[in-house]
Amino acid sequence: MNYYQRIRDLREDHDLTQNDIVAILKMHKTTYTNYEQGKREPPFEFIIRLAIFYNVSIDYIAGLTKTPKPLTQNPAKNQKSR
């Protein structure tokens, strides 16, 4: 499995549409769709944003593991406590 499929699976597992996720991530739908369909290589920063948003490891998104382990340190949670 490539990580493009994993990106779509994560979105669908969270009951989000492409419109939902592009609004949350503040990006163009065409750009997101191209990443999800494997038409464009997503930048590493985007993969990091997805990992934080879905609270899964980058390894999971990349398809290196089948287990969607939560992040050991979630930067999003750390920012809220400041």
Phi and psi restraints in degrees (value plus and minus 20) as a CYANA .aco file:
   2 ASN   PHI    -111.8   -71.8
   2 ASN   PSI     145.2   185.2
   3 TYR   PHI     -94.0   -54.0
   3 TYR   PSI     -33.1     6.9
   4 TYR   PHI     -84.5   -44.5
   4 TYR   PSI     -62.6   -22.6
   5 GLN   PHI     -84.1   -44.1
   5 GLN   PSI     -58.4   -18.4
   6 ARG   PHI     -84.3   -44.3
   6 ARG   PSI     -56.6   -16.6
   7 ILE   PHI     -81.6   -41.6
   7 ILE   PSI     -64.6   -24.6
   8 ARG   PHI     -86.4   -46.4
   8 ARG   PSI     -64.2   -24.2
   9 ASP   PHI     -79.9   -39.9
   9 ASP   PSI     -62.3   -22.3
  10 LEU   PHI     -81.3   -41.3
  10 LEU   PSI     -64.8   -24.8
  11 ARG   PHI     -80.8   -40.8
  11 ARG   PSI     -67.6   -27.6
  12 GLU   PHI     -87.8   -47.8
  12 GLU   PSI     -57.0   -17.0
  13 ASP   PHI     -82.4   -42.4
  13 ASP   PSI     -45.1    -5.1
  14 HIS   PHI    -117.6   -77.6
  14 HIS   PSI      -6.6    33.4
  15 ASP   PHI      33.4    73.4
  15 ASP   PSI      23.1    63.1
  16 LEU   PHI    -130.8   -90.8
  16 LEU   PSI     124.4   164.4
  17 THR   PHI    -110.2   -70.2
  17 THR   PSI     148.7   188.7
  18 GLN   PHI     -80.8   -40.8
  18 GLN   PSI     -57.9   -17.9
  19 ASN   PHI     -81.4   -41.4
  19 ASN   PSI     -59.3   -19.3
  20 ASP   PHI     -81.3   -41.3
  20 ASP   PSI     -71.2   -31.2
  21 ILE   PHI     -88.5   -48.5
  21 ILE   PSI     -56.3   -16.3
  22 VAL   PHI     -89.0   -49.0
  22 VAL   PSI     -51.7   -11.7
  23 ALA   PHI     -88.7   -48.7
  23 ALA   PSI     -61.4   -21.4
  24 ILE   PHI     -85.8   -45.8
  24 ILE   PSI     -63.9   -23.9
  25 LEU   PHI    -106.2   -66.2
  25 LEU   PSI     -23.9    16.1
  26 LYS   PHI      33.8    73.8
  26 LYS   PSI      42.0    82.0
  27 MET   PHI    -162.5  -122.5
  27 MET   PSI     148.4   188.4
  28 HIS   PHI     -95.7   -55.7
  28 HIS   PSI     120.9   160.9
  29 LYS   PHI     -82.1   -42.1
  29 LYS   PSI     -60.2   -20.2
  30 THR   PHI     -79.9   -39.9
  30 THR   PSI     -61.6   -21.6
  31 THR   PHI     -82.1   -42.1
  31 THR   PSI     -69.5   -29.5
  32 TYR   PHI     -81.2   -41.2
  32 TYR   PSI     -65.9   -25.9
  33 THR   PHI     -79.3   -39.3
  33 THR   PSI     -61.2   -21.2
  34 ASN   PHI     -82.8   -42.8
  34 ASN   PSI     -57.6   -17.6
  35 TYR   PHI     -85.9   -45.9
  35 TYR   PSI     -67.9   -27.9
  36 GLU   PHI     -83.9   -43.9
  36 GLU   PSI     -56.2   -16.2
  37 GLN   PHI    -107.1   -67.1
  37 GLN   PSI     -22.0    18.0
  38 GLY   PHI      57.3    97.3
  38 GLY   PSI      -4.0    36.0
  39 LYS   PHI     -99.9   -59.9
  39 LYS   PSI     -45.3    -5.3
  40 ARG   PHI    -153.3  -113.3
  40 ARG   PSI     126.0   166.0
  41 GLU   PHI     -97.6   -57.6
  41 GLU   PSI     101.0   141.0
  42 PRO   PHI     -91.8   -51.8
  42 PRO   PSI     119.4   159.4
  43 PRO   PHI     -89.0   -49.0
  43 PRO   PSI     134.3   174.3
  44 PHE   PHI     -76.9   -36.9
  44 PHE   PSI     -58.1   -18.1
  45 GLU   PHI     -79.3   -39.3
  45 GLU   PSI     -57.7   -17.7
  46 PHE   PHI     -85.9   -45.9
  46 PHE   PSI     -63.1   -23.1
  47 ILE   PHI     -82.3   -42.3
  47 ILE   PSI     -59.6   -19.6
  48 ILE   PHI     -82.9   -42.9
  48 ILE   PSI     -64.5   -24.5
  49 ARG   PHI     -79.9   -39.9
  49 ARG   PSI     -61.7   -21.7
  50 LEU   PHI     -85.2   -45.2
  50 LEU   PSI     -63.0   -23.0
  51 ALA   PHI     -79.4   -39.4
  51 ALA   PSI     -62.8   -22.8
  52 ILE   PHI     -87.2   -47.2
  52 ILE   PSI     -66.0   -26.0
  53 PHE   PHI     -81.0   -41.0
  53 PHE   PSI     -67.2   -27.2
  54 TYR   PHI    -107.9   -67.9
  54 TYR   PSI     -26.1    13.9
  55 ASN   PHI      36.2    76.2
  55 ASN   PSI      32.1    72.1
  56 VAL   PHI    -151.5  -111.5
  56 VAL   PSI     143.3   183.3
  57 SER   PHI     -95.6   -55.6
  57 SER   PSI     135.6   175.6
  58 ILE   PHI     -84.0   -44.0
  58 ILE   PSI     -53.3   -13.3
  59 ASP   PHI     -77.9   -37.9
  59 ASP   PSI     -58.8   -18.8
  60 TYR   PHI     -85.9   -45.9
  60 TYR   PSI     -66.1   -26.1
  61 ILE   PHI     -81.1   -41.1
  61 ILE   PSI     -58.8   -18.8
  62 ALA   PHI     -96.2   -56.2
  62 ALA   PSI     -28.0    12.0
  63 GLY   PHI      61.6   101.6
  63 GLY   PSI      -3.8    36.2
  64 LEU   PHI    -102.6   -62.6
  64 LEU   PSI     -35.6     4.4
  65 THR   PHI    -162.0  -122.0
  65 THR   PSI     133.3   173.3
  66 LYS   PHI    -114.4   -74.4
  66 LYS   PSI     -27.0    13.0
  67 THR   PHI    -120.0   -80.0
  67 THR   PSI      97.8   137.8
  68 PRO   PHI    -100.1   -60.1
  68 PRO   PSI      46.1    86.1
  69 LYS   PHI     -81.9   -41.9
  69 LYS   PSI     119.0   159.0
  70 PRO   PHI     -86.1   -46.1
  70 PRO   PSI     135.2   175.2
  71 LEU   PHI     -82.8   -42.8
  71 LEU   PSI     121.8   161.8
  72 THR   PHI     -92.7   -52.7
  72 THR   PSI     -53.6   -13.6
  73 GLN   PHI    -152.1  -112.1
  73 GLN   PSI      94.1   134.1
  74 ASN   PHI    -115.9   -75.9
  74 ASN   PSI      89.2   129.2
  75 PRO   PHI     -78.0   -38.0
  75 PRO   PSI     -50.5   -10.5
  76 ALA   PHI     -84.0   -44.0
  76 ALA   PSI     -59.4   -19.4
  77 LYS   PHI     -90.2   -50.2
  77 LYS   PSI     -58.0   -18.0
  78 ASN   PHI     -84.2   -44.2
  78 ASN   PSI     -56.1   -16.1
  79 GLN   PHI     -88.6   -48.6
  79 GLN   PSI     -53.9   -13.9
  80 LYS   PHI     -87.7   -47.7
  80 LYS   PSI     -50.2   -10.2
  81 SER   PHI    -101.8   -61.8
  81 SER   PSI     -26.5    13.5
